[in-house]
């Protein structure tokens, strides 16, 4: 059974391709960003009204590119939060062929909870801890 509860199917576009007719590696980050937004929206953590109120900023990214994505493939991105720290969340991603399950990429992001108005990191809100922990089935952390 997959450790990912949240998946987002993506439609590939011509502009996602590089000259070799594969999805350009820079697009993988965009796919994960799009999935992250869908995840927090689904959990009711952010409604999308004002992006200055979106409390996450990327601190660290590690991506493994395992296989190229061809234009005609049906892909989906899985995402989960595996750790909730004092001021950060660890997010794991997988990009896979929706039909075959072939893994195209794996990634881990560390996202810091951040107040863009004050320009500083802030603690993860207790409400976020509760909602994420319940959804992911993990310990809420500090």
N, C-alpha and C positions, 0 to 999 in steps of 0.2 A: 504494500500500500504506500502511496506517495506521501511524503512528509509535507507536501504543499496542499493547503486547502483552497488557496486562491489562485485561479488561472484567468488570464485575459487573452483571448484569441486576437491576433493582429492580422490586418490586411496589408500585405506588402504592396509598395508603390514603385513605380518606375524610378523615382528620385531616390529610393533606398539603395539602388544598385551602383556598383563600381564598374569600371571598364571590363572586368572579367565576368560580368553578369551574375555576380554574387552580391549579397547584401554587404554594404560597406561596414567595416568594423566600428566606425563611429556611430552608426545607427543603433548598435546594440545598446549603447547608453541611453539613447532616446527611447527605445522600446521599454527599457527598465524604468525610466523616469515616468513614462506614460502609465505603466503598470502600477507604480508607486502611488500616483495620483488617484487611479481608479480604486486601489486598495483602501486608502484613507477615506475616500469618499464613500465607499461601500460600508465601512465601519462607522460612518458618521463622525469621523474625527475632524473633517474639514469640509465645509460646504462650497468652497470655491468663490466666495464673494469678494475677497480682498487678498491678494497674494502676499501683501505685507503681514497678514495674519497667519500665513502658512508657516508653522513653527519648525521647519526642518531645513538643515543645510548639510551638504555633503562634506564629510571630513576625510573619508578614505574609501577607495574603490580598488577591488581586485577582480579582474575578469579573466577567465580562461576561455579561449576560443577553441572549440573542439572539432568543429566541422563547419564548412561553409553552408550558408543558407541560399538556396537557389530561388529564383524569382517565382516559380510555379508551386512552391511548397506552402502548405497550410501550417502556420506556426502559432504557438501560444507561449506566453510567458507565465511561469509560476513564481509566486513571491510569498515569503513568510518572514515574520519577525522572530528571530531565534533567541534574542537576548534583549532585555530592557535594563539599561544601566541607570546611573544617577541623572546624567544629562545626555544620554545617547541611546540609540536603538541600532542593533545589528540586523540588517536585512539580507536575506539570501534570495537569489534568483536562479531560475533555470529557464533557458529557451530551448524548446524542443519542437520537433515535427509533430503536429497534432495527430497525424494518421499513424505514424510508425513508432512514435515515442523516442526516436533518435535524439539524443541530447546534442545540441549545437553549441551551447555555451552555459557556463556556470559563473556566478558572480557573488561577491559579498561586499556590501556597502556598510559603512558606519555613518549613521546620520546623527548629527547633534541637534538637540532641541534648541531653537534659536529665536530670539526676539529681534526682528529686523528693525523695529522702531528704536529700541535701546542699543542695538548692535552688540549684543552679548548673548552667550549661552545661558540657558535657563534649565531648571530641573524638569524632568518629564512629569507632566501633570498626573495627579492620582487617577483622574477619570480615564486618561489614555492607558495607564498601567492596567486598570481594571478591564477595560474593553478589549485591549490587545491580548492580555493574559487569558481571558475567557475564550476569545476566538481561537487563539493558537494553542491553548492547553499548556501554557508554560507558567513558571513561577514568576510573579510580578517583579522580582528584583528588589533593589534597595528601596 
